[in-house]
Amino acid sequence: MPKKVQCCISVDIDAVAGWLGSYGGEDSTSDISRGLFAGTIGVQRLLKMFDKYNIKTTFFIPGHSLETFPEDCKAIAEKGHEIGLHGYSHENPRSMTLEQQTAVMDKCYHLIKDFQNGKPPRGIVAPWWESSQEGAELMLKYGLEYDHSFSHHDCQCYWLRTGDKWYPIDFKKNPDDWMKPLEAGPMTGLVEIPASWYLDDLPPMMFIKKAPNSHGWVNPRDVEELWLDQFNYFYREYDEFVYPVTVHPDVCGHPHGLMMLERIIEYISTKEGVEWVTMEQICDTFKSKNEPPKGAMMPAKPGAILENRELKLELKQ
């Protein structure tokens, strides 16, 4: 069979928001300065690189970055790239109440919709890839169609399941209390585009002072080899697959990261059946070939959130 490979180098513009919400640099003028570089110089360099290879991709933009760097984000939209949700200040959803999560979602959903002259976002990446237990239902209420935060697979999309229940070990209790298998929760009509820490530039290539396992000086060619090993394995073993890479202007906005991406793009582009796509294109391809599971909780209809922000989940009969 001929190969059909959808590749996407998506961009998370963490910038200043990353230091406020996740990286422990909110009290450091030096780290905030690094965020300013990412939101301006880093973004523009990545845009230039994507132009060079005629690639349209997806930028997941925290609300803080959208409001702090409006001109740079405007350039993203003008060049035809997709814009998705990524929190406001890169806050960890697991650390927030449902009320706080809803306030952040509502703010950022409407920021992006207004920024795109009425076009709402279709997808989301949870900050730090830490989705809350309530996250999927909140996505459904706002009519989102895909998520890119989970790792049930690494090269195939799937319908997202939510509400799984598992039993942490508690040595103060009898083992019978925790010796139980994971209980699967209900299915949804959200397309999950797999996320992988092994296809993310930030852990090995970004120095974070307050992270005990921070790297930052890993040779880009080592990362390149890791990423291409995954691509080559998928290409050998699957006729159809997705290859979603996550980069940040905080990292790949620097020369060593850009040069690495150029080498990867040029290599992958020599392979038959490869196309460079946005996340929404990956979502649409999956939905065109797969029916949602019967009884799955479905996203609200597009535009409904604008009329009533207290939406109920629709069940697919």
N, C-alpha and C positions, 0 to 999 in steps of 0.2 A: 504494500500500500504506500502511496505517496505520503510524505510527512506533512503534518499541519502543526506548526509551532507558533504560538503567540507569545512574544517576548515583550516585556514592559519594564523599563527602568523608571519607576515612580520616584518622586521627590517629596520628602517631608521637610517643609521649611520650618524647622524648630526654632532656629535663630534665638532671639532674646527669650521667647516663650519657653524654650527648652531649659534655660537656666533658671527661670522662675518656677517651673513646675516639676522638674525631674532631676536636674543635674547638680543641685546644691550650690548654684552660683549667684543666687539672688542678692547676696550682700557683697558681691565682688564687681568693682568697676571694670576689672580686666576681663572677666567672663562675659559681662554685658557687652563689652567692646567686641568680643569674638562673635557674639550674636548679631551685632550690627554689621559685621563683615558678611556673615552668612546671608542676611536678608537683602543685601545690596550687591556687593561684588560677587559673592558666591552664586546667587541666583542668576545674575547677568552672564556669568561665565558658562553656567549650565545651559542657559537658553542659547547661547552662541554655539555650544557643542551640538545641541539637538538640531539647530538649524543646519549645521555642517552636514549632518547625516540625514536630513529631511525626516526627522522623527517627531511625531506628536505623542505626548505622554500625559501622565496624570500628576498633578501637584496637589498634595494634601497640605492644606494651609491652616494652621491655627488662627483663630479669630484675632489674636494679638498681633500676629505677623501681618495679617490682611490690613489691619488698621494702622500698624506702625510703618509699613512699607507699601503704601498704596500705589505708587508709581511703578515699582518693580513688579508688583502683583498684576497691575494693569498690563504690563508687557507680556506676562504669561497668558492672560486671556486673549490679548490681541494676536498672539501667535498661534492661537487655536488649540492650546492645551486644555485638558479637562482640569477642573478644580474640585477637590473633595474635602470633606470635613476631617479635622484633626484636633478637636478640643479648642479651648480658648488660650489658656496659658500652659498647655501641655500638662494639665492636671491629671493625676491618676484617678480614673473612674472608681477604682476599688476603695479609694479614700473618701469618697463623697457620698452623701445621702442621695436618695432618689430625687428629692426636691432640688438639690444642687446640680445633679446630673441633667435634670430636665431644663433648668435655667441655662446651663452652658449650651446644651443642644439647641434650645430655642434661639438663643442669642446668635450662635454661629451659623445655624441654618439660614436665618434671615439675613445675616451679614453677607453670606455668599450669594444668596438669591438676589439681593439688592445689587450687589457688586456686578452680577452677571445680567443685569437688566431683566430680572424676572425668571431666569433659569435656575431652578433649585439644584442643589447637589444631589447626586445619585448614590454616592458611596462614602465610606468612612474608614479611617484607620484609628483605632483606639490609641491614645497617647501611651507610649512605652509598651504597646501591645498588651495592655492590662485591661481587659474588658470586665465589667461588673456583671453580676448575676442578672441584673435588670437591663443590661445594655441592649440585648436583642429586642426586647419588647419596646424599648424606647426608639430604636431604629425603625421598627415596624410602624409605630405611631406617626413618625415623621415621613413615612413613605419612602424610606431609602430602599434601594434595590440590591446593594451588595456591601459586603464588609471585607476588610483585608487585615485581620488581626489574629486569626487562629491557625493552628498547624496540624489539623487532623490528617492532612496529606501535604506533600511538598511540591507536586507538579500537576495536580488535577483539581479542578473546581468541584464543589459539592454544595448541597443544600445544608444550611446551618441548622444545627440542633441546639436548643437552649434549655436551661434549667436542669442540667445533669446534677445528680446528687452523689456525693462520695463521703467516705467516713475517715477523717483523719485519725491517726493513732493517738490515743490518750492513755498513757501508762498508769493513770490514777484509776482507771476503770478495768473491768474484766475484759479480756481480749474478745469475748463474744460481741462486745459493743462495737468493735471496729472491723472484725473479720467478716466483712460484707462486700460484695462486688459493687462497682459503680452502677448506678441506676440511671438509665437514659431518660432524658427529658423529651418534651414535644418537639416536633420538626417545625421549621419555618420555611417561608418562601423567599428567604434571603439567600442570595448567591454568596458563597464564601470563596474568595480568591486567596489561596493559601499564603500565609506569611512564614518566613523562615529567618531566624537569627543568623543562619549560615549564609544568607544572601543579603546581608545588611552591612553597610560600610562603617556604621558608628561604633559597634563594640570593639573591633580591633584597631580602628584608625582614628579615634578621637580621645584625646587626653582630657580626663575629668578629675580634678584634684580631689574631690570628696568620694570618689568611687574606689574601693580597695583593690578591685581587679582591673582598673583602668589601664589601657594600653596606649595607643596614640602614635607609636612609632613602628608598628608592624610594617614590614616591607610590602608595598602594594602588589608586588609580583607574587608574593605568597597568597594574598587575598585573591588575586586574579586566578591563580592556579586552583584554589579552592572553589571559586565560582565556576570556572570552566570544567572542572571535574564533574560538578553536578550537571551542568548543561550536557556534557558529552555522555554521561550515564543515561540521562533522560532520553537523549537523541538515539542512543543505541537500543534502549529497552521499550520505548513507546512510539507509536505512530503519530499520536496526537498528545500534546501536553502544553502546559503554560509554564513560563519561566519568568516569575515576578521578582525583580531585584529592587531593593529599597536603598536609596542614597539620600544624603543630606548635603545642602550647600555648605554646612558647617565643616564637612569633611571633603566631599568631592568637588567643592568649589575651589579647592587648592590644587596647584599644578600636578602633584603626584597622583591625586585622585582622578583628575580629568584625563591625564595620560593613560591611566589604567582603564577608564571607561572607554576611551577611544580604541584601545587595543582589543577589548572585549567585543565592542560593537563590530569592529572590522572582521574579527574572527567569526563571530556568530553569523554575520551577514553573508558569509560564503556558503552557508549550509542551505541545501534545497528545502523549500517549504517554510522558511522562516519569514515572519512578518513582525514588524514593530508596531505595537498598538497601545491604545489607552486602556485603563482598567474598565471603562464602561463598554468598550468593544469586547473585552474578554467576557464581561457579564452578559452582553447581548448574545454572544456566540453560544455560551452555555445554556441560556434560557431558550434559544431556538432549537436546541437538541434534547432538552430534558424538561419533563413536566414536573411541577412541584409535587411533593408527596401528598397523598390524599389526607385531608384534614389538617394540613399545615396552616400555621398562623401566617397570614399574608400581609404585605405592606399596605398601608392606607393608600388610597388612590391619589395620584399626583394632584397637588393643589388643595387637597382637603384640609391640610394643616393651616392654610392661610385663612380658611373660613371659620374653623373651630379648633382650638388648641387642646381640647379635651376629647381626643379621639378614642374610639374603642377599636380593638383589634378585629380584623375581619377573618373569619374562618373559611377556608376553602372546603367546600362540601364535596 
